[in-house]
């Protein structure tokens, strides 16, 4: 595949074949050399064939192969004449991450890390098939939950009013249509509110070991050696089933609309079609489920901290910095060729990164730009960034979402044979609690790129700026 170097951290795949726009990949020269034969780059070109796509088919530096779209992919289609593709959102609808600050310093908890890890592991169910803190909701109750998102958590005692002000979209997409979610999807999600799940989902307790932008860090309430919590999870079985349901619907309907794409996994329908509208309503419902899920887990984590460390709420100071999603399609206004247009922005393994002053940001955060939360692997570090104005011009207000895999889960498990990963992580200062050794093997640090290199690409490209680095010391895994 031919590439044109735009600058040190941006490469272009020229239009060819059925491509309607060029593809663009954010990466270093070394990353591009390593990815040269990666099928994820073919997926970038395939996405550029979507009817109604504008600008570019984009890939962030954490790109790796996914279903239809690459993970790390961004594509914007015209809201009136374009298409919606479930593959551009993915199976784990509104998989996302939230960052919580505390009043604690690492020295306050250093001697009680094991106790804290045990309390969190006991409080927050993790792993395949785990059941949450709110078992047995009726279908009618679940329909109310997916309509309200984080607001449901507030009404039921699992949130504080200020939490909702620090969640993307306030923790609720008003376009949710509970009637478009199948009974099977509701049954899969019925007992999963307040659960981490498995795979790359985690709860991570860390400390801030580096500040890059003291002014923004201070405005966010972040300080050196402060104890933080990251929660990374999504819509669990309800979202997975919703994606599965609509891949069948859209895959069948695409032919009726004479939409032909180079990969059947890219199956898409017009946004204005009945199938497109049904998917968007169901997707928003699953997204709301995910926001409620992360909010309930935050509540459970707060209680576990208070119990393990014998602290009251005021002393603990457990408060939400921000919550972002990175598997979603949303309608946003962006300038294309000098004209403001309403677009459907697909972000799959990509984080919204709006710049300073954007009206969608909470008033307190608007002068700073949107917080962009980038988890790394469990042995190294994670990052807090903020979006910059250039993101609005270059990436439809989008950035990377994590480190990006370099090994499949099967490869990672083979590499981990006869290794004591728990001891290796302990030597790095990380206490791990997990449901299975296999789950830890699949997610071992070597399975991922160095997230520092990923975020450096986005900063060098002018899309985001680093604010702080978080060093993990306790991790809860499925």
C-alpha positions in Angstrom: 0.0 0.0 0.0 1.3 3.5 -0.9 1.8 6.1 1.8 2.6 9.8 1.5 4.4 11.4 4.5 2.4 14.5 5.5 4.7 15.3 8.4 6.8 13.4 11.0 3.7 12.0 12.7 1.1 11.8 9.9 0.9 9.6 6.8 -1.7 9.5 4.0 -3.1 6.6 2.0 -4.0 8.3 -1.4 -7.5 7.6 -2.8 -7.5 4.5 -5.0 -10.1 2.0 -6.1 -13.5 2.6 -4.4 -12.1 5.0 -1.8 -14.1 8.3 -1.6 -11.6 10.1 0.6 -7.9 9.5 1.5 -6.9 7.6 4.6 -4.7 9.2 7.3 -2.7 7.4 9.9 -1.1 9.2 13.0 2.2 7.3 13.7 5.9 7.6 13.9 8.1 6.3 11.0 9.0 3.3 13.2 5.4 2.5 13.9 4.6 2.7 10.2 7.4 0.4 9.3 6.2 -2.1 11.9 2.6 -1.8 10.6 3.4 -1.9 6.9 1.7 -5.3 6.3 -0.9 -4.9 9.0 -4.5 -5.7 7.8 -5.6 -2.7 10.0 -4.2 -0.4 7.3 -6.3 -2.1 4.7 -9.3 -1.5 7.0 -8.4 2.3 7.0 -8.7 2.2 3.2 -11.9 0.2 3.3 -13.6 2.6 5.7 -12.8 5.4 3.1 -15.4 3.7 0.8 -18.4 4.4 3.1 -21.1 6.4 1.3 -21.2 10.0 2.6 -17.8 9.9 4.3 -16.2 13.3 4.5 -12.6 14.5 5.0 -10.5 11.4 5.7 -10.7 7.9 7.1 -8.5 8.4 10.2 -6.5 6.0 12.3 -4.9 6.9 15.7 -1.4 5.6 16.7 -3.0 2.9 18.9 -4.5 1.3 15.7 -4.9 -2.5 15.5 -7.2 -4.8 13.6 -10.9 -4.9 14.5 -14.3 -5.9 13.2 -14.8 -3.9 10.0 -13.3 -0.7 11.3 -9.8 -0.8 12.7 -9.6 -0.2 16.5 -8.3 3.3 16.7 -10.4 4.3 13.7 -12.4 7.6 13.2 -14.8 8.3 10.3 -17.4 11.1 9.8 -20.3 10.7 7.5 -22.8 13.4 6.4 -25.8 13.3 8.8 -28.4 13.7 6.0 -26.8 11.7 3.1 -24.3 9.4 4.8 -24.5 6.0 6.4 -24.2 4.4 9.9 -22.0 1.3 10.3 -22.2 -0.8 13.5 -18.7 -1.9 12.8 -17.6 1.7 13.3 -18.8 1.5 16.9 -18.0 -2.0 17.8 -19.3 -4.7 20.1 -18.6 -3.0 23.4 -20.8 0.1 22.8 -19.5 3.0 24.9 -16.6 1.1 26.3 -15.0 4.0 28.1 -12.9 5.2 31.1 -13.4 7.5 34.0 -10.8 9.2 36.2 -11.4 9.8 39.9 -9.3 11.9 42.2 -8.9 11.5 46.0 -7.5 13.6 48.9 -5.0 10.8 49.6 -1.3 10.7 48.9 0.5 7.4 48.1 2.2 7.5 51.5 -1.2 7.4 53.1 -2.0 4.0 51.5 1.4 2.4 50.8 1.2 0.1 53.8 -2.4 -0.9 53.1 -2.4 -1.6 49.4 -3.2 -5.3 49.8 -6.2 -4.5 52.0 -7.5 -1.9 49.6 -7.1 -4.3 46.6 -9.0 -7.0 48.5 -11.8 -4.6 49.3 -12.1 -3.4 45.7 -12.0 -6.9 44.4 -14.7 -8.0 46.8 -16.9 -4.9 46.1 -16.8 -4.9 42.3 -17.7 -8.1 40.4 -15.3 -8.9 37.6 -15.0 -11.6 35.0 -17.2 -13.3 32.4 -20.8 -13.7 33.6 -20.2 -11.7 36.8 -23.3 -10.3 38.5 -23.5 -6.8 39.8 -24.7 -4.8 42.8 -28.2 -4.4 41.4 -29.4 -7.9 40.6 -32.7 -8.9 39.0 -34.0 -5.6 37.4 -37.2 -6.1 35.5 -37.3 -5.4 31.8 -39.3 -2.2 32.5 -36.8 -1.1 35.0 -34.0 -1.8 32.5 -35.8 0.3 29.9 -35.9 3.2 32.3 -32.2 2.7 33.0 -31.2 2.7 29.3 -33.3 5.8 28.7 -31.7 7.7 31.6 -28.1 6.5 31.8 -26.2 8.1 34.7 -29.3 10.0 35.7 -30.8 6.6 36.8 -27.8 6.0 39.0 -28.4 9.5 40.6 -32.1 8.8 41.2 -31.2 5.5 42.8 -28.5 6.7 45.2 -25.4 5.7 43.2 -24.3 9.1 42.2 -24.0 12.7 43.3 -25.4 15.6 41.2 -21.9 16.9 40.5 -20.9 13.5 39.0 -23.2 14.0 36.0 -21.5 17.4 35.2 -18.2 15.6 34.6 -19.4 12.9 32.2 -19.4 13.2 28.4 -22.9 14.1 27.3 -23.9 14.3 31.0 -24.0 10.5 31.1 -27.0 10.3 28.8 -27.8 10.3 25.1 -31.4 11.6 24.8 -31.8 9.7 21.5 -31.9 6.3 23.2 -34.9 4.2 22.2 -35.4 1.4 24.7 -37.9 -0.3 22.4 -35.1 -1.0 19.8 -33.1 -3.2 22.3 -34.0 -6.9 22.1 -35.3 -9.0 25.0 -32.2 -11.1 24.6 -30.0 -8.1 25.1 -32.0 -7.0 28.2 -31.6 -10.5 29.6 -27.9 -10.5 29.1 -27.5 -7.1 30.9 -30.1 -7.8 33.6 -27.7 -8.5 36.4 -24.6 -6.7 35.0 -24.9 -3.1 36.3 -21.9 -2.5 38.5 -19.6 -5.1 36.9 -16.2 -4.7 35.2 -16.4 -7.7 32.9 -13.4 -9.3 31.4 -10.8 -8.7 28.6 -9.1 -5.4 28.7 -11.5 -4.0 31.4 -10.0 -3.0 34.7 -10.1 -0.8 37.8 -6.7 0.7 38.4 -5.5 2.6 41.5 -2.5 4.7 40.8 -0.5 7.7 41.9 0.4 10.8 39.9 4.2 10.5 39.3 4.6 13.3 36.7 2.9 16.6 36.0 3.5 18.1 32.5 1.1 21.0 32.6 0.9 22.4 36.1 -1.7 25.0 35.3 -4.2 22.6 33.8 -3.4 19.9 36.4 -4.2 22.4 39.2 -7.5 23.4 37.5 -8.4 19.7 37.4 -7.4 19.1 41.0 -4.4 16.9 40.2 -1.2 16.9 42.2 2.0 14.9 42.5 1.7 11.7 44.5 -2.1 12.0 44.6 -4.0 8.7 44.6 -6.3 8.3 41.6 -8.7 5.6 40.3 -9.3 4.7 36.6 -12.4 2.6 35.8 -12.4 1.1 32.3 -15.6 -0.9 31.3 -18.6 -0.7 28.9 -22.1 -1.9 28.2 -21.3 -5.5 29.0 -23.7 -8.2 27.6 -26.4 -5.7 26.7 -24.1 -3.8 24.4 -22.5 -6.9 22.9 -25.9 -8.4 22.0 -27.2 -5.1 20.6 -24.2 -4.9 18.2 -24.7 -8.6 17.3 -28.5 -8.0 16.6 -27.9 -5.0 14.4 -25.0 -6.5 12.5 -27.5 -9.0 11.2 -30.2 -6.3 10.5 -27.8 -4.0 8.7 -26.0 -6.7 6.9 -29.3 -7.9 5.3 -30.6 -4.4 4.7 -27.4 -3.0 3.0 -28.2 -4.8 -0.3 -31.6 -3.3 -0.4 -30.0 0.2 -0.4 -27.5 -0.9 -3.0 -24.6 -0.3 -0.7 -21.6 -2.3 -1.7 -18.4 -2.2 0.3 -15.0 -4.1 0.1 -15.6 -5.8 3.4 -19.0 -7.3 4.5 -18.0 -6.4 8.2 -18.3 -2.8 7.2 -22.0 -3.3 6.4 -23.9 0.1 6.6 -27.3 1.6 5.9 -28.4 5.2 5.4 -28.7 7.1 8.6 -32.2 8.2 7.6 -33.4 4.6 6.9 -35.6 2.8 9.4 -32.8 0.3 10.1 -30.3 3.1 10.6 -32.6 5.0 13.0 -33.4 1.7 14.9 -29.7 1.0 15.3 -28.9 4.6 16.5 -31.7 4.3 19.1 -30.5 1.0 20.4 -26.8 2.1 20.3 -27.7 5.2 22.4 -29.6 2.9 24.9 -26.5 0.7 25.2 -24.3 3.7 25.7 -26.5 4.9 28.5 -26.3 1.4 30.1 -22.5 1.8 30.1 -22.5 5.2 31.7 -24.8 3.9 34.4 -22.5 0.9 34.8 -19.4 2.9 35.4 -21.2 5.3 37.7 -22.4 2.4 39.9 -18.8 1.0 40.0 -17.5 4.4 41.1 -20.0 4.3 44.0 -18.9 0.8 44.9 -15.2 1.8 44.7 -15.9 4.8 47.0 -17.4 2.5 49.6 -14.5 0.1 49.4 -12.0 2.8 49.9 -13.9 4.1 52.9 -14.1 0.6 54.4 -10.5 -0.5 53.7 -8.9 2.8 54.8 -11.5 3.6 57.6 -12.1 7.1 56.2 -15.2 9.3 55.9 -16.3 10.8 52.7 -14.8 14.3 53.4 -11.4 12.9 54.2 -11.4 10.6 51.2 -12.5 13.3 48.7 -13.5 10.7 46.1 -14.6 12.9 43.1 -15.0 12.5 39.4 -12.6 14.3 37.1 -14.2 13.1 33.8 -15.7 10.1 32.0 -15.2 9.6 28.3 -16.4 7.0 25.9 -14.4 5.5 23.0 -16.8 3.2 21.1 -19.7 5.3 19.8 -21.2 7.2 16.9 -22.5 10.8 17.7 -23.9 13.7 15.8 -21.6 16.7 15.9 -21.0 19.9 14.0 -17.6 20.2 12.3 -16.1 22.5 9.7 -15.4 20.6 6.4 -13.9 22.6 3.5 -14.8 25.8 5.2 -18.4 24.9 5.8 -20.0 23.9 9.1 -21.8 20.6 8.7 -23.7 18.1 10.9 -21.8 14.8 10.8 -22.2 11.4 12.3 -18.8 10.8 13.8 -17.9 7.1 14.3 -15.2 6.6 17.0 -14.1 3.1 17.5 -11.2 2.8 20.0 -10.9 6.6 19.8 -11.6 9.3 22.3 -13.4 12.6 21.8 -10.9 15.4 22.3 -12.7 18.7 21.9 -10.6 21.8 22.2 -10.9 24.8 24.6 -14.1 26.8 24.4 -16.2 24.1 22.9 -19.9 24.5 24.1 -20.3 20.8 24.6 -17.8 20.9 27.5 -19.0 21.6 31.1 -18.5 25.2 32.0 -15.8 24.5 34.5 -13.7 22.5 31.9 -14.4 24.7 28.9 -11.3 27.0 29.2 -9.0 23.9 29.5 -10.2 21.7 26.7 -11.7 18.3 27.2 -9.9 15.8 29.5 -8.7 12.9 27.4 -8.0 9.8 29.5 -5.6 7.3 28.0 -5.0 4.0 29.9 -1.8 2.1 29.3 -1.0 -1.5 30.3 -1.1 -2.6 33.9 2.7 -2.5 34.4 3.6 0.9 33.2 1.5 4.1 33.2 -1.6 5.9 32.0 -2.0 9.5 30.9 -4.3 12.5 31.3 -4.4 14.8 28.3 -6.5 17.7 27.1 -7.9 18.3 23.6 -6.5 21.2 21.6 -8.1 23.4 18.9 -6.2 21.6 16.2 -8.2 18.4 16.9 -11.3 20.2 15.7 -9.6 21.0 12.4 -7.7 17.7 11.9 -9.4 14.8 13.5 -13.1 15.7 14.0 -12.2 16.4 17.7 -10.7 12.9 18.3 -7.6 11.3 19.8 -6.3 7.9 20.7 -7.9 5.8 23.4 -5.1 3.6 24.8 -1.9 1.8 24.1 -3.1 -0.5 21.3 -2.3 -4.2 21.2 0.8 -5.7 19.5 -0.1 -9.3 20.4 -3.4 -11.1 20.0 -4.8 -12.6 23.2 -3.8 -16.1 22.0 -0.2 -14.9 21.4 0.0 -13.3 24.8 -1.1 -16.5 26.5 1.5 -18.4 24.7 4.2 -15.9 25.7 3.1 -16.1 29.3 3.5 -19.8 29.7 5.6 -20.8 32.6 5.9 -17.2 33.7 4.7 -15.9 37.1 3.1 -12.7 35.9 1.7 -11.9 39.3 5.3 -11.9 40.7 6.6 -9.9 37.7 4.0 -7.2 38.2 4.6 -7.2 42.0 8.3 -6.5 41.2 7.1 -3.5 39.3 5.2 -2.3 42.3 1.7 -3.4 41.1 -0.6 -5.6 43.2 -3.1 -7.5 41.0 -6.4 -9.1 41.9 -8.0 -11.1 39.1 -10.5 -13.9 38.5 -8.1 -15.9 36.4 -4.5 -16.2 35.5 -5.5 -16.5 31.8 -7.1 -13.1 32.0 -3.9 -11.6 33.3 -1.8 -13.4 30.7 -4.0 -12.0 27.8 -3.4 -8.5 29.2 0.2 -8.7 30.2 2.2 -5.5 29.6 4.2 -6.9 26.7 0.9 -7.5 24.8 0.6 -3.7 24.3 2.5 -0.8 22.8 4.2 1.6 25.1 1.4 4.1 25.6 3.9 6.9 26.2 4.9 6.7 22.5 1.2 6.7 21.5 0.4 9.9 23.4 3.6 11.6 22.2 2.4 11.2 18.6 -0.9 12.9 19.4 0.9 15.7 21.2 3.5 16.2 18.4 0.7 16.3 15.9 -1.0 19.1 17.9 -4.1 17.2 18.7 -3.8 16.8 22.5 -1.4 17.9 25.2 -0.2 15.8 28.2 -1.2 17.0 31.6 -0.2 14.2 34.0 1.0 10.6 34.2 -0.5 8.0 36.5 1.5 5.1 37.8 -0.5 2.0 38.8 0.0 0.2 42.1 -3.2 -1.8 42.4 -5.2 -3.4 39.5 -8.5 -5.3 39.6 -9.1 -7.5 36.5 -11.7 -9.9 35.2 
